[in-house]
Amino acid sequence: MRLFPYLLLLVLLGSPVLANGQSATSEEDMSISGDQLYALGEKVFESSMDSSVSLFEQALESYEVVQNKEAIIKSINTLATVHYYRNDFVQYRHYAEESVRRAAEMLGTQHMRYGESLNNLNTLFYELGDYSKSIALLEQSLQVQEQNQEHPVEMAFSYHNIGKVYRKKGDYPKALSYLKRALEFRLDSLGRIDYNIAKTFFDMGQVYADLERRDTARQYFTDCLDILGQLPSKNKRIYKRVVACHHALAELCLAEGELRTAFQYVDKALALEKEKGTLGRQSYSYELLGEIYQQQKRHSKAIAAFEKAIDISQDSYKDFSWPSQARTIKKMALALAASGQSKAALLQLQLALHKLSPTSPATEDFAQNPAASQLLAPALALDIIHQKAKLCRWLYQKNGSLDWLDAAHANYLAAARLSRHLRQSVQTSEGKIMLAANSLPLFEGGIQTAFQLYQHRQDRQYIQQAFQLIEANKAALLLDALLEESARGLGHIPDSLLQQEKRLSLERTFYQKKILSQKADSATVKKWEDQLFELSRQHERLVQQLETQFPLYHQAKYDRSPIDIDDLQQQETFRNSCLINYFVGDSSSFALAIGPEQLYFYQIEQASSHLEQVHHFHQSLSLPARRTLGPADYEAYETQGHQLYRVLLAPVLDRLPPSIQSLIIIPDHQLCYLPFGLLLRQAPPASSPLPFAQLPYVLRDYDIHYDYSANIHLQNAQRPSPPKSRAFLGFAPSFADGGVSQQRTCTGQELSNLRCNQDEVSQIAELMNGDVSLGTAADRKTFEQQSSQYQIIHLATHACVEESNALLSNIHFADDHLSNIDLKNLQLQADLAVLSACNTGSGPLVRGEGVMSLARSFMTAGCMSTVVSIWAVNDCTTSEIMGSFYRSLKDGHSKPHALRLAKLDYLSTAREEFAHPYYWGAFIQTGRPSPLSIGTSGSWTSLVFWGIGLLLLVILAALGLRRQVS
């Protein structure tokens, strides 16, 4: 009886019936019957999902009889989808996995139906939080679609889903690029009023909400609701999305403290769920209610709301949605902690972790955590472990038990390991930077606990652990670039693949520059963005191929073995050096100093006020000094210079033995702008300030060089020296307008000629027996063709810093410029790049990464070390200092020592009005400090001629001796 209405509808649809009244039984007729059953299932899906399931099952049976293979796979996939929307996840999983297995057997792994099955199955792993498996299935599906040249609207499903997964992985720029691609295809094919357009708007809104661009996110959610309201038919699927939009808008209000409006959105969502029977998201409504109560400090009501959310989720989803249950349990734990139930909160956090690692045994040992490889939804797991660490540390502060401090420290170390693991799955630089910024509090907490444990126990292991935490969040992008370049050389990769990667990189750079230039109409920019998207996909696949086929490349590229203090102390550079590694957090700052036998770990008191002082100190240095300096100028400099010394360097330098002659500074945050050599070791005299030429600068006692991290310092020390090449290449361009500038910086739209740059380069080239390009001959093409052949590169020119976008900062040649985005494609082999221009060590400051400067890009391009400026420099005094610097280099001094001698030499003869550090203190040396192996005779060409000459003399002498003997 149950099937009677369906059979009646089949008759109305024109089901074929034989003359004698019996149903058709031929293969063709059965196939038609299957098509009609399937079509009817699609019709009743809108009003009755349960009825549609029965019809799709009958259609599948019909297709099985006639062995219509494509239709069989289509029906299985549809059954999986319907069960998903019915919240019957056991049946969804059964059909989704069955579809992939049978599609491979019946149609092969290159058939478009197999691609659809992979796309369908990805949802299982997405919901379970196994995002790596999810993205792998989607990428495989997309490749099948591309091979079959499927219609873009079909491929949009894969693009959309890939974007959703990248959002869960925390790679928001990547997520947006895929979601925008999906939206583009869908708008072109479907028009605006379509359910899939609404879905894409919703997911893009979620990404913008994650990026805290709340106004943009709100607009996307509003657009989503507008489309859903205009759809001609309404079903549970549509109402679920309406409810989700209300939830998303409530989240935005919660983030901005608009609790009343947030409650109104949640109330609307609950009303819709009860009216339309879409109870699948009701658990999240109660979770949001819990958050509202929590912000109102109504902890008992919050806990009750979270408990109800968990109960509904477990009834609705069973074990299918572990990440969402773990998220709710974490929020309830925080409510318990806020109500004073700290241990109960920790037990809930342990339960939340167990949900994300169901194969790991449940434990009440709060110091224990699953391995990173065993965790689902790693970003959520990272937050849960961090919350455990903070709660354990709070309990230590409350009762003083070291057991709680030990537990906190164990959790901080586990969180740091998971953060590094999570970082490997993030592909874009922007995504990695955001992850580093979000991880800063956990690294700060870990360093704080290590410091406290060291104070209690004086155990060296805590210094080692603090050191690794400091390093873990420092200049990671630059280290990635250096390791990847090294891996290419170690991985035995064929030249053809390396050339293919280089071509893709160059083409991507071309379109990135076009887009960033903002000099085209929107339609043209859109074409460029499409080209860039496709090139990026090709590059990703090539990199994946290299990592799969060349295991040595993969191993070297991801070699993130924690750096050991003992390894550093055994380096040759540590024989008479001390490395000082700084960490600047939101509430505390630390310094860790490592000498050949010394180890100091200290906290910087009142760090925030001192960082403000660093800003003022740098500002006073970077402005041209007045010709007439008054007592206030001297007093301000001497006071600030000594105060910063007492805070940042004195705790180490006051304890160092005389054998230490060099400081390796690894700055952090605002300290990246501080010239440590200009700090003052003694307080200003009470009676009258000293002249600038007589001040007790730190550089009078120590060579100072900088690096981006201790890990990079060690990598540089272990890298083989560049192949012996031509000694020196200097560029000193002239510019078109004919005016003369006193500074090597960018002013306005046109660049002025420099008075002293060509003399500077010519004299150094003569000293080093090198090559030069002067005036209009110093063009970009010449530099790109020749620069990889030289041991020293010297550019005396203008440089421009773009604070809004570091990729656009550039250094100028006579006809054009090279920006940071261009430099990454150069393959330099220089031991030293001297960027004798303004602000070449300046740029936007990125937490953890440091200054995104031209100097950094030259390091990425292959230079072992750089000498750069950290403010706008005077043209002619720079020329004088550079000449002295190269004379010391040629005498065999190390790079930092040569730069120190050059500054002191200048200071010893400068008139007082030019003794202000503005004129001579801007240049710093970063990277490998060792002397240059150029000898005293200039270029390698000259050495060859000297060698030939010497050989001729020996031959002539031998011939003369033979004559005498005969």
Disulfide bonds with the S-S distance in Angstrom:
Cys746-Cys800 1.54
Cys756-Cys876 1.92
